[in-house]
């Protein structure tokens, strides 16, 4: 069996980083992944929940912000539970790798213009 997911999308809000009672970092965030546009339909996106654990959770919590473009590699996890007598299903991608695809701060990364005195 093989369960591998690779996604590229933008964060829809800042990530939420917390610590478990045993001190393990966990960060959750949602990314918007564009769907292919057909001729007669407007553009649309899927909103996919992502969870990262331990050191990757710390990195995501520190460096990711709303609007950042990221690549996520991980596995799909589907859990179900009962709430108020109703069965619910919860899907999320457990991130194993994350790559930031947009610059940290485009303005601060800009190379200053140089002029020669003359």
N, C-alpha and C positions, 0 to 999 in steps of 0.2 A: 504494500500500500504506500501511497505517496500523497502527501498533503503539503503543497508549497504554493505560496501566493506571492506575487510581485506586483506592486501598485506604485503609480506615480500620481500625486495629487497635492492639493494645497490645504493647509490647515484652515478649518472654518472658525476656530477660536483658539485662544491660548491653551496650551496643555494644562492638565490638572495633575500635579505631582503630590503624592502622599507617601507616608510610611506605614507599613503594616505594624501591628502590635509587636511583632518580633524584630522590627527595625529594617525590614526590606523595602527598598524604594519601588514604587509602582507609579507609572504615569499613564494617563489615558488622554486620548485626543481623537478627533474626527477629521478625516480628510475627504475632500470633494474630488472625485475622479470623473473626468469628462467622459461621456458616452459618445460613440461615433455619431456624427450628424447625418441624418438621411436628407434626401432632397426636399421633402415636404414637411419636415419637423424642425422645430427650433432646437437649439443646443440644450442638453440636459446633463445632469451629473448624478452619480451615485454617492451617497454619504456613508462612509465606512468607518466604523469604530476600530481604534487600534489601542492595544495595551503593550507597554514595555515594562520589563522588570530589571531590577538591580542596577548595574552601572549604566546600561542603555537607558533606563528610566531617568537616571540623574542627568545624562547628557541631553535627552529630549526635553526634560523640564527646564534645563538651563538655557539651551540654545534655540529651541523652536518657539515661534510666535505665530499668531494669526496671519494667514496669507503666505507663509513660507511654502515653497515648493520642495517636496521631499519624495524620495524613493524608499519604499518599505518592502522588505523581504521577510516573510514569516510563514505562519501556518494559520489556517482557518480553524476557529474553535466555536462550536455551537453548544450552548448550555440551555437547559429548560428548567423552569421552576414554576411553582404554583403561588399565585397571589390573589387573595380574596376569592378563592375557589376557582380561579381562572388560570389555565395553563398558559405560560408565556415562554417564548423562545428568545434567546439573546445571542446574537452573532457578533464576533469581533475577531480581528487579526492579532495574533500574538507576535509581536515584532521580534525578529532575531537579529536583523541588521537594519540600519537606517542611514541614508545618505542625504545630506542637505544639498539641494540642487540650485537654490537661489542664494545670492550673496548675503552675508550677515548684515551688512549695512552698505548699500550701494554708494551713498554719499561719502562715507568715511573711507571707502575703498578706492575712490577716484584718485587718479594720479594728478598732482597739482601741475598747472602749466608752468613751464620754465621760460624765462625771457633772458636774453643776454643784454647787458647794459650797452647802450650805444649812443 
